């Protein structure tokens, strides 16, 4: 940093600099707001002037229209001087209907006395009235007689009451004059007609004649900011002006929100800029402190980088496990294949994957995972000799190469030795953990001619072994490649399945053994694949768990179940409880409870209509976190069930600590409960244990009447299985339950 820039930097780092920036933005916002307000005020004034000119033009047109209409009536009387009073009144009534503005139409004789009048009602006191009631009126009317032009009286006090204007049209001129036809209309009617085409209560109108106020029309209460406009009105022989004052509502309607939003936007930008500047100041100050230290260490770091680059080129061992790393292993494998080709021998490549390691690592912590990997590496390294190389591939995978393989029995013997490495539990952080592994095997030359092909095919075999239930091994065979391609296609389709709404829920009823009714169902997801048809969960759920999409699918299941419960409202099925399954990944999600709460609220479903099932294994993983999650679900009112109970861990302490409502006995105990004494003893023990803890019990996998009778005799609360019903669609479930609920249903589903 140069010396010249030093003072500038100190100013920029001054604590008051962010406040100065904010004040500058505030001033800019206020100035721009004021300018915009002035601009829009000018626009409003221009609009008001347009309204005033429009009203003036309208009044002038109205005067001309009415003057011409009176002149035409006078012309008809002139042409037909023998017109009777009845004919005249009929003609006048037509004018009153056509021009509703008139108060009255009169015939005034040559002596300026009103002789005929229509309508007569409410105007009787006008008959016989001398319209030349003063010298000015007499002079104006005499002048109109001579010229033949009509005369407008100006604003008068009408004998009928109120103020008004009279238009006089002479009947003939000069000596041929036989009086006038006069049209009388009130000022209120004239002014109201000015507002006929405008929104009501929007203007106050003041009418001036020769500077004097003659009439005011106000259609609103109160006054707006001082704003008005006056324009001249030039009906024949009159000098009028109209002053138009807008109402507050009209002014507000004309105003633009942009000054306010511009002010708010600039103010927000100023605040954001100030905060950003403050953060940059903090970062810059910290960087200044670190820069001094970094300058001191630059030389040493450069030297260390050089040494590290040399070590990386020579490195062949994984730092964490002490085993050969992947690069060295692949080089050694390629060398072994070259020798095997010359000696016509076989080489076996074993890919090893620790089962559920990622779940343990996430729940117990990375330190736990590292310690477990070190212990596994230590046991596997005992297999190493001049023919066997063990390497760490990364994550939870290991690679084992066996050279000089005579026949397949050599490989099977090696697999047995690998299995023995996982026979005893691993003690990590003072606790014993049973760990298993899944293996995939590819043998040269049958499964591949080079190192990369062997590695790929062993990985395919590993995945196939995982599909078979883990803790097993699988040799690569012809056709696995095609299945792997199908699996990859299925995984690609899975990414679009939610967007395309391809998932559906089927429901398996649970029979209440206390009353023989169906009181709950378990929601089971199916994938309606566009090409492969209806797929069971086992064909895509493992893919969803590996790809991380299981959380999105789980959210869909909860929402779909709530929507189905909402659809059952007001029907005989509205009291059914729906159970949904949660995976371990979903339980790890901190937003799980909030999403379930929103789903229930959105569909208006009581929380006790929803039941959440988790496997026993998931319950005891990361106990502290899971206890918090499940407690919040329980407080929400959602029922909690332990699925596959009896096949997990032997510790039952979690039954005491977790807010569990229901135990589901695993189907493996129910299958032979009537044939095997041990299964019967375990099933009775689970039922008694649950009842003593105040829990209800569901038996899964009930397929025979003998199994159902056994469960009834030992007070099991509910039963679920093919004897009662396979999982079916909601429509099929409603149809079957609609005719009454038998003890066992005959619902079926396509075999999956």
C-alpha positions in Angstrom: 0.0 0.0 0.0 1.5 3.4 -1.0 2.0 6.3 1.3 -0.4 8.4 -0.7 -3.2 5.9 -0.4 -2.7 5.7 3.4 -4.8 8.7 4.4 -7.6 7.7 2.0 -7.7 4.2 3.5 -7.8 5.6 7.0 -10.8 7.7 6.0 -12.5 4.8 4.4 -12.0 2.7 7.6 -13.3 5.5 9.9 -16.2 4.2 12.0 -18.4 7.1 10.9 -18.0 6.3 7.1 -20.9 3.9 7.0 -23.1 6.5 8.7 -22.0 9.1 6.1 -23.0 6.8 3.3 -26.4 6.2 4.8 -26.9 10.0 5.3 -26.0 10.6 1.6 -28.5 8.0 0.4 -31.1 9.5 2.8 -30.5 13.0 1.3 -30.7 11.6 -2.2 -33.9 9.7 -1.4 -35.5 12.8 0.1 -34.5 15.0 -2.8 -35.7 12.6 -5.4 -39.0 12.0 -3.5 -39.5 15.8 -3.4 -38.8 16.2 -7.1 -41.2 13.4 -8.0 -43.9 14.8 -5.8 -43.6 18.2 -7.5 -43.6 16.5 -10.9 -46.8 14.5 -10.1 -48.4 17.5 -8.5 -47.9 19.4 -11.7 -49.5 16.5 -13.6 -52.4 16.5 -11.2 -52.9 20.2 -11.8 -52.8 19.6 -15.6 -55.5 16.9 -15.2 -57.6 19.2 -13.2 -57.4 21.9 -15.9 -58.5 19.3 -18.5 -61.5 18.4 -16.3 -62.4 22.1 -15.9 -62.1 22.8 -19.6 -64.2 19.7 -20.3 -66.9 20.9 -17.9 -66.9 24.4 -19.6 -67.2 23.0 -23.0 -70.0 20.7 -21.8 -71.9 23.7 -20.4 -71.4 25.7 -23.6 -72.7 22.8 -25.7 -75.7 22.3 -23.4 -76.6 26.0 -23.7 -76.4 25.8 -27.4 -78.5 22.6 -27.6 -81.2 24.0 -25.3 -81.2 27.5 -27.0 -81.6 25.8 -30.4 -84.4 23.6 -29.1 -86.3 26.6 -27.7 -85.7 28.4 -31.0 -87.2 25.4 -33.0 -90.3 25.5 -30.7 -90.7 29.2 -31.3 -90.3 28.7 -35.1 -93.1 26.1 -35.1 -95.4 28.5 -33.2 -94.5 31.3 -35.7 -95.4 29.0 -38.6 -98.7 28.0 -37.0 -100.0 31.1 -35.2 -103.4 29.3 -34.9 -101.9 26.6 -32.7 -104.2 25.8 -29.8 -103.1 25.7 -26.2 -103.6 21.9 -26.1 -101.4 21.4 -29.1 -98.8 23.7 -27.7 -98.8 21.9 -24.3 -98.4 18.5 -26.1 -95.4 20.0 -28.0 -94.0 21.3 -24.7 -94.4 18.0 -22.9 -92.5 16.3 -25.7 -89.7 18.8 -25.1 -89.8 18.2 -21.3 -89.4 14.5 -21.9 -86.6 14.9 -24.5 -84.8 17.5 -22.5 -85.2 16.6 -18.8 -83.1 19.6 -17.7 -86.1 22.1 -18.0 -88.0 23.2 -15.0 -90.7 24.6 -17.2 -91.5 25.8 -20.8 -93.5 29.0 -21.2 -95.2 31.0 -23.9 -94.9 34.8 -23.3 -97.2 37.0 -25.4 -96.1 40.2 -27.1 -96.9 42.2 -23.9 -94.2 40.0 -22.1 -96.8 38.3 -19.9 -96.6 34.6 -19.3 -99.8 33.1 -20.8 -99.1 29.4 -21.3 -97.0 27.1 -19.0 -96.0 23.5 -19.0 -96.0 21.8 -16.5 -98.7 23.7 -14.7 -98.3 21.8 -11.4 -96.1 23.7 -8.9 -95.8 26.6 -11.4 -99.4 28.1 -11.0 -98.0 31.4 -9.4 -96.0 32.0 -12.6 -99.0 32.5 -14.9 -99.7 36.1 -15.7 -96.2 37.1 -14.5 -94.6 40.1 -16.3 -91.2 38.9 -17.5 -90.2 42.6 -18.0 -90.1 43.0 -14.2 -87.3 45.7 -14.5 -86.0 48.1 -17.1 -83.0 45.9 -17.9 -85.1 42.8 -18.6 -87.5 44.9 -20.7 -84.7 46.3 -22.8 -83.1 42.9 -23.3 -86.4 41.4 -24.4 -87.4 44.3 -26.7 -83.9 44.0 -28.3 -84.5 40.3 -28.8 -87.8 41.0 -30.5 -86.2 43.3 -33.0 -83.1 41.2 -33.7 -84.8 37.8 -33.6 -81.9 36.4 -31.5 -82.6 34.6 -28.3 -81.9 36.1 -24.9 -80.5 34.5 -21.8 -81.6 36.0 -18.6 -78.6 35.2 -16.4 -79.1 33.8 -12.9 -82.5 34.8 -11.5 -84.6 34.2 -8.4 -87.3 32.0 -9.9 -90.9 32.5 -8.7 -91.1 28.8 -8.4 -88.3 29.0 -5.8 -84.6 28.7 -6.1 -82.2 30.2 -8.6 -82.3 29.5 -12.3 -81.8 30.7 -15.9 -84.3 31.5 -18.6 -83.7 31.2 -22.3 -86.1 33.4 -24.4 -86.6 32.6 -28.2 -88.6 35.2 -30.0 -91.7 34.1 -32.0 -91.1 36.2 -35.1 -89.2 39.6 -35.4 -90.2 43.2 -35.4 -93.8 43.9 -36.0 -94.4 40.2 -36.7 -93.4 39.2 -33.2 -96.0 37.4 -31.2 -94.1 36.9 -28.0 -91.4 34.4 -26.8 -91.0 30.7 -26.1 -89.0 30.5 -22.8 -87.2 27.5 -21.3 -86.6 27.6 -17.5 -84.1 25.4 -15.7 -82.6 25.4 -12.2 -79.0 26.0 -11.5 -78.8 22.7 -9.5 -79.9 20.8 -12.5 -77.3 22.5 -14.7 -74.4 22.0 -12.3 -75.4 18.3 -11.7 -75.3 17.7 -15.4 -71.7 18.8 -15.4 -70.9 15.8 -13.2 -73.1 13.3 -14.9 -70.3 11.6 -16.8 -67.8 11.8 -13.9 -67.3 9.8 -10.7 -69.6 11.0 -8.0 -68.3 13.1 -5.1 -65.1 14.0 -7.0 -65.4 17.8 -7.6 -66.8 21.0 -6.0 -68.0 23.4 -8.7 -68.4 27.2 -8.3 -70.2 29.2 -11.0 -69.4 33.0 -11.2 -71.1 35.6 -13.4 -69.1 38.8 -13.9 -66.9 37.9 -11.0 -69.8 37.3 -8.5 -70.5 33.8 -7.2 -73.9 32.8 -8.4 -74.0 29.1 -7.5 -72.0 26.3 -5.9 -72.3 22.6 -6.3 -70.5 20.4 -3.7 -70.5 16.6 -3.9 -68.0 15.9 -1.1 -67.4 16.8 2.5 -64.1 18.5 3.5 -61.4 19.9 1.3 -58.2 18.7 -0.2 -55.0 20.5 -0.4 -55.5 24.0 -2.0 -55.9 23.2 -5.6 -58.4 24.6 -8.1 -58.8 25.9 -11.6 -61.0 28.5 -13.2 -62.0 28.6 -16.9 -64.4 30.9 -18.7 -67.7 29.7 -20.0 -69.2 31.7 -23.0 -72.8 30.9 -23.5 -74.5 33.5 -25.7 -74.8 37.0 -24.1 -73.3 35.7 -20.7 -69.9 36.1 -19.1 -69.5 33.1 -16.7 -66.5 31.3 -15.2 -66.4 27.8 -13.7 -64.0 27.2 -10.7 -63.4 23.4 -10.2 -61.9 22.2 -6.9 -61.0 18.4 -6.7 -62.0 16.2 -3.8 -59.3 14.5 -1.7 -60.4 11.1 -3.2 -59.8 12.4 -6.7 -56.4 13.9 -5.8 -55.3 10.7 -4.1 -56.4 8.7 -7.1 -54.2 10.8 -9.3 -51.2 10.5 -7.1 -48.5 8.0 -7.9 -46.9 5.6 -5.4 -43.5 6.0 -7.1 -42.2 8.9 -4.8 -42.8 6.8 -1.7 -41.4 3.6 -3.2 -38.4 5.4 -4.6 -37.7 6.9 -1.2 -38.0 3.4 0.5 -35.9 1.8 -2.2 -33.1 4.3 -1.9 -33.3 4.2 1.9 -33.0 0.4 1.8 -30.1 0.6 -0.6 -28.4 3.1 1.6 -28.9 0.8 4.6 -27.6 -2.2 2.7 -24.6 -0.2 1.4 -23.8 1.0 4.9 -23.9 -2.5 6.3 -21.9 -3.8 3.4 -19.3 -1.1 4.0 -19.2 -1.9 7.7 -18.6 -5.6 6.9 -15.9 -4.7 4.4 -14.3 -2.5 7.0 -14.2 -5.4 9.5 -12.9 -7.8 6.9 -10.3 -5.3 5.7 -9.0 -4.7 9.2 -8.8 -8.4 9.9 -7.0 -8.9 6.6 -4.5 -6.1 7.5 -3.7 -8.0 10.7 -3.4 -11.3 8.8 -1.3 -9.7 6.0 1.5 -8.9 8.4 1.6 -12.5 9.6 1.3 -13.9 6.1 4.2 -11.8 4.9 6.4 -13.3 7.6 5.3 -16.9 6.7 5.4 -16.5 2.9 9.0 -17.8 2.5 8.4 -20.8 4.8 5.1 -21.6 3.1 6.8 -21.6 -0.3 9.4 -24.0 1.0 6.7 -26.3 2.4 4.7 -26.3 -0.8 7.8 -27.4 -2.7 8.4 -30.2 -0.2 4.7 -31.2 -0.3 4.7 -31.4 -4.1 7.6 -33.7 -4.0 6.0 -35.9 -1.3 2.7 -36.1 -3.3 4.6 -37.5 -6.3 6.2 -40.1 -4.1 3.2 -40.7 -1.8 1.7 -44.2 -2.0 0.1 -44.6 1.4 -3.2 -43.2 2.7 -2.5 -41.0 5.6 -5.5 -41.9 7.7 -5.6 -45.7 7.3 -1.9 -46.4 6.5 -3.0 -48.6 3.6 -2.0 -48.2 0.0 -3.9 -45.4 -1.7 -6.0 -45.7 -4.8 -3.4 -44.5 -7.2 -0.7 -46.9 -6.0 -3.2 -49.7 -6.0 -4.3 -49.1 -9.6 -0.7 -49.0 -10.7 0.0 -52.2 -8.9 -3.1 -53.9 -10.3 -2.1 -52.9 -13.8 1.3 -54.5 -13.2 -0.3 -57.6 -11.8 -2.5 -58.0 -14.8 0.5 -57.7 -17.1 2.2 -60.6 -15.2 -1.0 -62.6 -15.1 -1.3 -62.3 -18.9 2.2 -63.7 -19.5 1.7 -66.5 -17.0 -1.9 -67.2 -18.0 -3.1 -66.8 -14.4 -6.2 -65.2 -12.9 -6.4 -62.0 -10.7 -9.3 -61.2 -8.4 -10.3 -57.7 -7.5 -12.6 -57.3 -4.4 -14.5 -54.1 -3.8 -15.5 -53.8 -0.1 -18.1 -51.3 1.2 -18.9 -50.8 4.9 -22.7 -51.2 5.4 -24.5 -48.1 6.7 -21.2 -46.3 7.4 -22.5 -43.0 6.2 -25.4 -43.2 8.6 -23.0 -43.9 11.5 -20.6 -41.2 10.4 -23.4 -38.6 10.2 -25.0 -39.6 13.5 -21.9 -40.3 15.6 -19.6 -37.7 14.1 -16.6 -37.7 11.7 -14.2 -38.4 14.5 -16.1 -41.7 15.1 -16.0 -42.5 11.4 -12.3 -41.9 11.2 -11.6 -44.1 14.2 -13.7 -46.9 12.8 -11.9 -46.7 9.4 -8.6 -47.0 11.2 -9.7 -50.1 13.1 -11.2 -51.7 9.9 -8.0 -50.9 8.0 -5.9 -52.6 10.8 -7.9 -55.8 10.5 -7.9 -55.9 6.7 -4.2 -55.1 6.6 -3.6 -58.5 8.4 -4.6 -60.1 5.1 -1.7 -58.5 3.2 1.1 -60.7 1.9 3.1 -61.1 -1.3 -0.1 -62.1 -3.1 -2.7 -59.9 -1.5 -2.7 -56.1 -1.6 -5.2 -54.1 0.5 -5.9 -50.4 -0.3 -8.2 -47.7 0.9 -10.3 -46.3 -2.0 -11.9 -43.4 -0.1 -15.2 -42.9 1.9 -16.2 -46.3 3.2 -14.7 -48.4 0.4 -11.6 -50.6 0.3 -10.0 -52.5 -2.5 -8.3 -55.9 -2.3 -6.2 -57.5 -5.1 -5.4 -61.2 -5.0 -2.7 -62.3 -7.5 -1.8 -65.8 -8.7 -5.4 -67.2 -8.4 -5.5 -70.8 -9.4 -9.2 -71.4 -9.2 -12.4 -69.8 -7.8 -11.9 -71.6 -4.4 -8.9 -69.3 -3.7 -11.2 -66.2 -4.0 -13.9 -67.8 -1.9 -11.3 -68.6 0.8 -10.2 -64.9 0.7 -13.8 -63.7 1.0 -14.2 -65.9 4.1 -11.1 -64.4 5.7 -12.5 -60.9 4.9 -15.8 -61.8 6.6 -13.8 -62.9 9.7 -12.5 -59.3 9.9 -16.0 -58.2 10.8 -17.0 -61.1 13.1 -16.1 -59.3 16.3 -17.6 -55.9 17.2 -15.5 -52.8 16.8 -15.0 -50.8 20.0 -15.0 -47.1 19.1 -15.0 -44.3 21.6 -15.7 -46.8 24.4 -18.7 -48.4 22.7 -19.0 -51.7 20.8 -20.5 -51.5 17.3 -21.3 -54.4 15.1 -20.1 -53.6 11.5 -20.7 -55.6 8.4 -19.5 -55.3 4.9 -20.7 -56.0 1.3 -18.3 -57.3 -1.3 -18.2 -57.2 -5.1 -15.8 -59.4 -7.0 -14.4 -59.2 -10.5 -11.9 -61.9 -11.8 -9.4 -61.4 -14.6 -9.7 -62.3 -17.4 -13.4 -63.3 -17.3 -14.7 -60.0 -15.9 -12.3 -57.6 -17.6 -9.0 -57.4 -19.5 -7.7 -54.2 -17.9 -7.6 -52.5 -14.5 -10.3 -49.9 -15.2 -12.7 -52.6 -16.5 -12.1 -54.8 -13.5 -12.7 -51.9 -11.2 -15.9 -50.9 -12.9 -17.3 -54.5 -13.0 -16.4 -55.1 -9.3 -18.3 -52.0 -8.4 -21.3 -53.3 -10.4 -21.1 -56.6 -8.6 -20.9 -54.6 -5.3 -24.0 -52.8 -6.1 -25.8 -56.0 -7.0 -24.8 -57.5 -3.6 -26.2 -54.4 -1.9 -29.5 -55.0 -3.6 -29.6 -58.5 -2.2 -29.6 -57.1 1.4 -26.0 -56.2 2.2 -23.5 -58.2 4.4 -23.0 -60.5 1.4 -20.9 -60.8 -1.7 -21.5 -61.1 -5.4 -19.3 -62.1 -8.3 -19.5 -60.1 -11.5 -21.3 -62.1 -14.2 -22.4 -61.5 -17.8 -25.5 -59.5 -17.9 -24.7 -57.4 -14.8 -23.6 -54.6 -17.1 -27.0 -54.5 -18.8 -28.7 -54.5 -15.4 -26.4 -51.6 -14.3 -27.4 -49.6 -17.4 -31.0 -50.2 -16.5 -30.3 -49.1 -12.9 -28.7 -45.9 -14.1 -31.7 -45.3 -16.4 -34.0 -45.8 -13.5 -32.0 -43.5 -11.4 -32.2 -40.8 -14.1 -36.0 -41.3 -14.4 -36.3 -41.0 -10.6 -35.1 -37.4 -10.8 -38.1 -36.6 -12.9 -40.7 -38.8 -11.2 -41.8 -36.2 -8.6 -42.0 -33.4 -11.2 -44.1 -35.7 -13.5 -46.4 -36.8 -10.6 -45.6 -40.5 -11.2 -45.8 -41.6 -7.5 -49.0 -43.0 -6.0 -49.9 -44.3 -2.6 -51.5 -47.7 -1.9 -53.0 -48.5 1.5 -52.8 -51.7 3.5 -55.5 -52.0 6.0 -54.8 -52.8 9.7 -57.5 -54.9 11.3 -58.4 -54.0 14.9 -58.6 -57.3 16.6 -60.6 -55.9 19.6 -63.7 -55.0 17.5 -63.0 -56.5 14.1 -63.0 -53.1 12.3 -60.5 -51.4 10.0 -59.4 -48.4 12.0 -56.1 -47.6 10.3 -54.1 -48.1 7.1 -50.4 -48.0 6.2 -49.5 -45.8 3.2 -47.1 -47.5 0.9 -45.5 -45.7 -2.0 -45.6 -47.1 -5.6 -43.9 -45.7 -8.7 -46.2 -45.7 -11.8 -43.2 -45.7 -14.2 -44.2 -44.6 -17.7 -42.4 -47.6 -19.4 -41.9 -50.2 -16.7 -45.3 -50.0 -15.1 -46.0 -50.1 -11.4 -42.8 -50.5 -9.4 -42.5 -51.6 -5.8 -40.5 -49.6 -3.3 -37.6 -52.1 -3.3 -36.9 -51.2 -6.9 -36.4 -47.5 -6.3 -36.1 -46.6 -2.6 -32.5 -47.7 -2.3 -31.7 -45.5 -5.3 -33.5 -42.6 -3.7 -31.5 -43.1 -0.4 -28.2 -43.2 -2.3 -29.0 -40.1 -4.4 -30.4 -38.1 -1.5 -33.9 -37.8 -3.1 -35.5 -39.8 -0.3 -36.2 -36.6 1.7 -38.2 -35.1 -1.2 -40.0 -38.4 -1.7 -40.8 -38.6 2.0 -42.2 -35.0 1.9 -44.4 -36.1 -1.0 -45.7 -39.1 0.9 -46.7 -37.0 4.0 -48.5 -34.5 1.8 -50.2 -37.1 -0.3 -51.4 -38.9 2.9 -52.7 -35.7 4.3 -54.5 -34.9 1.1 -56.2 -38.4 1.1 -57.3 -37.8 4.8 -58.7 -34.5 3.6 -60.6 -36.2 0.8 -62.1 -38.7 3.3 -63.6 -35.8 5.4 -67.3 -36.1 5.7 -67.3 -39.8 4.6 -67.4 -43.0 6.6 -63.6 -43.2 6.3 -62.8 -39.9 8.0 -61.8 -41.6 11.2 -59.2 -43.8 9.6 -55.6 -43.2 10.7 -52.9 -43.3 8.0 -49.4 -44.4 8.9 -46.4 -43.3 6.8 -42.8 -44.5 6.9 -39.8 -42.2 7.6 -36.2 -42.9 6.7 -33.2 -42.0 8.8 -32.3 -39.2 6.4 -35.7 -37.6 6.9 -35.3 -37.8 10.7 -32.0 -36.0 10.5 -33.7 -33.1 8.7 -34.3 -30.2 11.2 -37.3 -29.0 9.3 -39.1 -32.3 9.4 -41.6 -31.4 12.2 -42.4 -28.0 10.7 -43.1 -29.6 7.3 -45.5 -32.2 8.8 -47.2 -29.4 10.8 -47.7 -27.3 7.7 -49.0 -30.3 5.7 -51.6 -31.0 8.5 -52.6 -27.4 8.7 -52.9 -26.9 4.9 -55.3 -29.9 4.6 -57.0 -29.2 8.0 -56.2 -32.6 9.4 -56.1 -33.4 13.1 -52.6 -34.5 14.0 -53.8 -37.7 15.6 -55.0 -39.0 12.2 -51.4 -39.3 11.1 -49.0 -42.0 12.3 -45.2 -42.0 11.7 -43.3 -45.3 11.5 -39.6 -45.7 11.9 -37.6 -48.9 12.1 -36.1 -49.9 15.3 -32.6 -49.4 14.0 -33.3 -45.7 13.1 -34.8 -45.1 16.6 -31.5 -45.8 18.4 -29.2 -44.0 16.0 -28.1 -40.6 17.2 -30.4 -41.0 20.3 -30.2 -37.4 21.6 -31.1 -35.9 18.2 -33.8 -38.4 17.4 -35.4 -38.0 20.9 -35.7 -34.3 20.3 -37.3 -34.8 16.9 -39.7 -37.5 18.0 -40.7 -35.5 21.1 -41.6 -32.5 18.9 -43.7 -34.8 16.7 -45.4 -36.3 19.7 -46.1 -32.8 21.1 -47.7 -32.0 17.7 -50.1 -34.9 18.3 -48.7 -37.3 15.7 -48.7 -41.0 16.7 -45.3 -42.7 16.7 -44.7 -46.4 15.8 -41.6 -48.6 15.9 -41.5 -50.7 12.7 -39.7 -54.1 12.4 -39.6 -54.4 16.2 -37.5 -57.3 17.4 -34.9 -57.6 14.7 -32.7 -54.6 15.8 -30.7 -53.9 18.9 -31.3 -55.8 22.1 -31.4 -52.7 24.4 -34.9 -51.7 25.2 -34.0 -48.5 27.1 -35.3 -46.4 24.2 -38.8 -47.7 24.9 -38.7 -46.0 28.2 -37.2 -42.7 26.9 -39.0 -42.2 23.5 -42.6 -41.1 23.2 -43.7 -44.3 21.4 -47.4 -45.1 20.8 -47.2 -48.4 18.9 -44.9 -51.4 18.3 -45.0 -53.4 15.0 -43.8 -56.9 15.4 -41.6 -57.9 12.5 -43.1 -60.3 10.0 -40.1 -62.7 10.5 -41.6 -63.7 13.9 -45.2 -64.0 12.6 -44.4 -66.2 9.6 -43.7 -69.3 11.8 -45.4 -68.2 15.0 -47.7 -71.3 14.9 -44.9 -73.7 14.0 -41.8 -72.5 16.0 -41.9 -72.3 19.7 -39.2 -69.6 19.9 -41.1 -67.3 17.6 -44.3 -67.8 19.6 -42.5 -67.0 22.9 -40.9 -63.9 21.4 -44.2 -62.7 20.0 -46.0 -63.2 23.3 -43.2 -61.4 25.1 -43.4 -58.4 22.8 -47.2 -58.1 23.2 -46.9 -58.4 27.0 -44.0 -55.9 27.1 -45.9 -53.4 25.0 -49.1 -53.7 27.1 -47.2 -53.3 30.3 -45.7 -50.1 28.9 -49.1 -48.8 27.8 -48.3 -49.3 24.1 -50.5 -50.9 21.3 -49.2 -53.7 19.2 -49.5 -54.4 15.4 -48.4 -57.8 13.9 -47.1 -57.6 10.4 -47.1 -60.3 7.7 -50.3 -62.1 8.8 -51.1 -64.6 6.0 -53.0 -67.5 7.6 -56.1 -67.8 9.8 -54.0 -69.8 12.3 -51.6 -66.8 12.7 -54.6 -64.5 13.2 -56.2 -66.7 15.8 -52.9 -66.9 17.7 -52.7 -63.1 17.8 -56.3 -62.8 18.9 -55.7 -65.3 21.7 -52.7 -63.4 23.0 -54.5 -60.0 22.9 -52.5 -58.5 20.0 -54.3 -55.2 19.2 -54.0 -55.1 15.4 -53.0 -57.3 12.5 -51.7 -56.4 9.0 -50.9 -58.8 6.2 -52.1 -60.5 3.0 -54.8 -62.5 4.9 -56.5 -59.2 5.6 -55.6 -57.3 2.4 -52.7 -56.5 0.1 -51.9 -52.8 -0.3 -54.5 -51.3 -2.7 -55.4 -47.9 -4.1 -57.6 -45.5 -2.2 -60.5 -46.2 -4.6 -60.3 -49.9 -4.1 -60.1 -49.5 -0.4 -63.2 -47.3 -0.3 -65.1 -49.8 -2.5 -64.2 -52.7 -0.3 -65.0 -50.9 3.0 -68.1 -49.4 1.6 -70.2 -52.5 1.9 -69.2 -53.1 5.5 -65.9 -54.2 7.1 -65.5 -58.0 7.3 -62.9 -59.5 9.6 -60.7 -60.2 6.5 -61.0 -58.4 3.2 -60.4 -59.8 -0.3 -58.5 -56.8 -1.7 -55.7 -57.6 -4.1 -53.0 -55.6 -5.8 -50.8 -56.5 -8.9 -47.9 -58.6 -7.7 -44.9 -56.5 -7.2 
